[in-house]
Amino acid sequence: MKTRKNGSACKAALAVAVAGSLFAGSAQAQLGGHNVILVHGFMMDDLSNPPQSFEEVQQAGADNWRAFWLSRAEARIDWASDGRVEGKIAQQAYQQIRQISQQGLCNNYCILVTHSTGDLVTRYVLENQARWLQAEGLPPLKILTSIDLAGAGGGTELADLAMSIAYNDSWYNWPVKQAVKAFTGIDPQPGKLGVVNDLQTNVARNLAVSPNSIPRLRFVGGGSSYGGITKPFIAGTDDGVVPTHSACGATTSEGIDSCSNSITLGGKVTSTNGPDGLYYNNYPVLMSEGLSHGGQITTETGNTAVPVINNVSVNGLQVDFASRTYYQRAWWQLWGKGDKYVEVPGSDQTYMSSLIYTTLNN
């Protein structure tokens, strides 16, 4: 069993660990002249093998971002997935933002980069960080914007299923159980699902939902994960883990097929099933039909990016991805220009994180 410290001793040990490895990247690792803070997503290994120390949590956090963002950030907010957002996760996050405030890392505004459940954790932090820090006489973090990759702030139906299976492990649920096990890494049991509790769609959509002044730039994929076995159980289109309704920042959990009512996930300009509305200050920027959940933060290439909200200034940050419109005829179309498409030219030759960094860093 995991040994635990209690009270002030636990907080002191956590603070020492945080202070020892707060800075995640090289000096002057910035985006658009602002320091970057990373907030990782759900770590399934934390459910099957809960971390024995905060150092383990930090090591997993560093490994999560190593493919691209680690060397481009000044700090991270690491958290253990066997906890709950309003419990252990909030405590771990606070100890780290406290250090960030003391170091003055966000005096010139920071940019947050989140992945998956990091979107939900960040939303809770943004709602509470000013109150937490001011209670200790510390200045709140100045946040310019948040770049949310495959954001799970709206929850996922896989979490709903995980909770259902935890209480009804009948043989006829075998297909659902396999999808849930691919997502969680364990056979779901009550009390053993940690942050998956908070990822239930209704729970996530009732956690820290007050309008926030921090813009959330959303980046959305529609590829497969886990060999595609999870897709039948997620509403609308998805990236194998997170439904499009969540990643886009839609105000309801109804299944949708795109972040736009006039552009498909693949870039075709036509009427499509998009969101009825978006949460305040949420801006779906790019979609990519074939991009997987994990591919958002790795070096996955071959996926064309499609602009949704583009050529705008958000809190002074210029969102100006290159775009082009073209027409394409199907093999059976013998006349006319064909169907209209929009894309970020050359985006299939790079990976999403690199495209974001290169564009926003200009």
C-alpha positions, 0 to 999 in steps of 0.5 A, spaced: 500 500 500 502 507 498 504 510 505 501 517 506 503 523 510 498 528 513 497 535 514 503 540 514 508 535 513 505 532 506 504 540 504 512 541 506 514 535 502 510 537 496 513 544 496 520 542 497 519 537 491 516 542 487 521 547 488 527 542 486 524 541 479 519 547 477 523 549 471 521 544 466 525 547 460 531 551 458 532 559 459 528 563 455 523 558 453 517 562 451 512 563 446 510 570 443 515 573 448 511 569 454 513 564 459 509 557 457 506 553 463 504 545 461 498 542 464 498 534 462 492 530 461 490 523 464 495 518 466 492 511 466 498 508 470 496 512 476 490 508 477 493 501 476 500 503 480 499 510 484 505 514 484 509 513 491 511 520 491 510 527 488 517 526 484 514 520 480 508 524 478 513 530 476 517 525 472 511 522 468 509 529 467 516 531 464 516 524 460 509 526 457 511 532 454 518 530 452 516 529 444 515 537 443 513 542 449 518 540 454 524 544 452 519 550 450 516 551 457 519 554 463 514 550 468 509 545 469 503 543 473 503 536 474 498 532 478 496 525 479 490 522 476 488 517 482 486 523 485 480 528 484 480 535 481 477 538 487 481 534 492 488 532 491 489 534 484 487 541 487 492 541 492 498 539 488 496 544 483 496 550 488 503 548 491 506 549 484 502 555 482 504 558 489 512 557 487 510 560 480 507 566 483 513 567 488 518 566 482 515 571 478 514 567 472 508 570 470 509 577 471 509 578 464 503 574 463 504 566 461 501 562 456 498 555 458 498 549 454 494 543 456 492 536 454 486 532 455 484 532 462 489 538 463 483 542 460 479 541 466 484 541 471 486 548 468 479 551 468 479 549 476 485 552 477 483 559 473 477 559 477 480 559 484 488 561 483 487 568 485 483 567 491 488 561 493 494 566 492 491 572 495 490 568 501 497 568 502 499 575 500 501 573 493 500 576 486 495 572 482 498 569 476 497 573 470 495 568 464 494 571 457 491 565 454 490 557 454 492 553 448 488 546 449 490 540 445 484 535 445 481 538 451 477 534 455 473 539 459 466 537 457 468 530 459 468 524 455 462 518 455 468 513 456 468 516 463 461 515 464 461 508 461 467 506 466 463 508 472 457 504 470 462 498 469 465 499 476 458 498 479 455 493 473 461 488 471 456 483 468 458 478 462 454 482 457 458 488 458 464 485 455 465 490 449 464 496 453 468 493 458 474 492 453 473 499 451 473 502 458 479 498 460 483 501 454 481 508 456 483 507 464 488 501 464 484 497 469 478 493 470 474 499 473 472 498 481 468 503 485 473 508 489 479 506 484 477 511 478 480 517 481 480 523 476 475 519 471 470 520 476 470 528 474 471 526 467 463 524 467 460 528 462 455 531 467 460 532 472 465 535 468 460 540 465 458 542 472 465 543 475 468 551 475 464 553 469 463 560 471 465 565 465 472 566 465 476 572 462 482 567 460 481 565 452 481 558 451 484 556 444 482 549 442 485 544 437 481 538 435 482 531 432 478 526 429 483 520 429 483 513 432 486 511 439 486 504 442 485 501 435 478 504 434 475 500 439 473 506 443 469 510 438 463 506 438 462 509 445 463 516 444 458 521 442 459 524 435 466 524 432 472 524 437 479 522 437 478 516 440 478 519 447 475 525 447 469 527 443 468 533 439 463 536 443 468 537 449 474 538 445 471 544 441 468 547 447 461 546 446 456 548 451 452 541 451 454 534 451 450 532 445 454 529 439 457 533 434 461 532 428 465 538 427 467 545 431 463 549 425 456 548 422 459 550 415 466 546 415 467 539 416 473 536 420 476 534 414 475 541 411 469 540 406 465 547 406 458 544 407 453 544 412 454 540 418 453 538 425 456 543 429 455 546 436 449 550 438 454 554 442 460 555 445 462 556 452 464 563 453 471 565 451 472 558 448 475 559 440 476 552 436 482 554 432 484 548 428 481 541 427 484 535 423 480 529 421 485 524 422 489 526 428 489 522 434 488 524 441 496 523 443 498 525 436 496 533 439 503 533 443 507 528 439 510 528 432 504 525 428 504 527 421 500 526 415 494 530 418 491 536 414 489 542 419 483 546 418 482 553 420 475 554 424 476 561 428 482 564 424 485 571 423 483 574 430 487 577 436 486 574 442 488 578 448 494 581 443 496 574 441 495 574 433 492 567 431 493 567 424 494 560 421 495 560 413 489 558 409 487 556 402 481 554 399 481 549 393 476 545 389 476 538 388 472 533 384 470 526 386 472 521 380 464 521 378 464 528 378 464 530 370 463 537 370 463 543 375 469 545 380 467 540 385 467 541 392 470 546 396 475 545 401 479 549 406 486 547 409 492 550 412 497 549 406 503 544 408 500 542 415 500 535 413 508 535 412 508 537 420 505 536 426 500 539 430 504 542 436 510 544 431 504 548 427 501 551 433 508 553 436 511 556 429 505 560 428 503 563 434 511 565 436 511 569 430 
